[in-house]
Amino acid sequence: MKGSNKFLTIAVILLLLINVAMLVFMLKGKRQGDKKAGGKDPFGMMVKELGMTEQQQTQFKQMKEEHFNAIRPVLDSIRGLKKSMFNLVKEESVNDSLVSRYSGLIAEQQEVVNKTTIAHFRKVRTLFTGDQQTKFDDFIQKMIQRRRGPGGKPDSSGGKMD
């Protein structure tokens, strides 16, 4: 009896080790697969598609960092407003004008993000030569079309903006 218990203990430990190893392997492979597919590395895709020089890449990275430093507080504000708005779910009765007020404040902040982002892309575009600018314009449109709407479904606009 003792021999079979020892055998079962060793078998269970081996199976646990194999399961942990497979889990690590699968998770590691998934993260690398996402980047290889281009799903997580728009910068790498842009470098390749536009044929960016080292100088352009350096300038772009600097501009990107400046852009995110500029909009981060606004995005934080939007996040805070949404949190406050959705905290209203807990309330027994909520005035519709309060929800409308939060929605309006969020829209105002989102407008700031949109305007700042458009200005950023226009500034980035000046880094490129004529042919690269055309490719950049196409790249931006492709990135917009790749965006997903709620629930992981393509957004209803089809990626086109009026």
RAKA-V15047 format. One record per residue. N is the residue number from 1. RES is the residue in three letters. PSI is psi in whole degrees, 0 to 359 (NA if undefined). Layout:
{{N RES PSI} {N RES PSI}}
This chain:
{{1 MET 319} {2 LYS 325} {3 GLY 321} {4 SER 326} {5 ASN 319} {6 LYS 317} {7 PHE 315} {8 LEU 320} {9 THR 314} {10 ILE 318} {11 ALA 318} {12 VAL 316} {13 ILE 316} {14 LEU 316} {15 LEU 319} {16 LEU 316} {17 LEU 318} {18 ILE 317} {19 ASN 316} {20 VAL 316} {21 ALA 318} {22 MET 320} {23 LEU 314} {24 VAL 315} {25 PHE 317} {26 MET 316} {27 LEU 319} {28 LYS 317} {29 GLY 324} {30 LYS 316} {31 ARG 317} {32 GLN 323} {33 GLY 322} {34 ASP 316} {35 LYS 321} {36 LYS 324} {37 ALA 351} {38 GLY 1} {39 GLY 337} {40 LYS 2} {41 ASP 70} {42 PRO 328} {43 PHE 315} {44 GLY 320} {45 MET 319} {46 MET 317} {47 VAL 314} {48 LYS 310} {49 GLU 324} {50 LEU 347} {51 GLY 48} {52 MET 141} {53 THR 168} {54 GLU 319} {55 GLN 317} {56 GLN 320} {57 GLN 316} {58 THR 313} {59 GLN 319} {60 PHE 314} {61 LYS 320} {62 GLN 315} {63 MET 320} {64 LYS 316} {65 GLU 317} {66 GLU 319} {67 HIS 312} {68 PHE 328} {69 ASN 326} {70 ALA 320} {71 ILE 346} {72 ARG 313} {73 PRO 326} {74 VAL 317} {75 LEU 321} {76 ASP 321} {77 SER 316} {78 ILE 314} {79 ARG 316} {80 GLY 317} {81 LEU 318} {82 LYS 320} {83 LYS 314} {84 SER 317} {85 MET 315} {86 PHE 346} {87 ASN 342} {88 LEU 343} {89 VAL 328} {90 LYS 338} {91 GLU 145} {92 GLU 313} {93 SER 136} {94 VAL 132} {95 ASN 127} {96 ASP 329} {97 SER 331} {98 LEU 317} {99 VAL 318} {100 SER 321} {101 ARG 313} {102 TYR 316} {103 SER 318} {104 GLY 318} {105 LEU 320} {106 ILE 317} {107 ALA 320} {108 GLU 316} {109 GLN 322} {110 GLN 325} {111 GLU 320} {112 VAL 316} {113 VAL 314} {114 ASN 313} {115 LYS 319} {116 THR 322} {117 THR 319} {118 ILE 316} {119 ALA 320} {120 HIS 311} {121 PHE 324} {122 ARG 322} {123 LYS 317} {124 VAL 320} {125 ARG 330} {126 THR 347} {127 LEU 339} {128 PHE 159} {129 THR 173} {130 GLY 311} {131 ASP 320} {132 GLN 325} {133 GLN 319} {134 THR 317} {135 LYS 323} {136 PHE 315} {137 ASP 315} {138 ASP 319} {139 PHE 315} {140 ILE 315} {141 GLN 321} {142 LYS 319} {143 MET 321} {144 ILE 318} {145 GLN 333} {146 ARG 340} {147 ARG 145} {148 ARG 146} {149 GLY 193} {150 PRO 141} {151 GLY 15} {152 GLY 7} {153 LYS 151} {154 PRO 142} {155 ASP 155} {156 SER 343} {157 SER 350} {158 GLY 17} {159 GLY 1} {160 LYS 141} {161 MET 139} {162 ASP NA}}
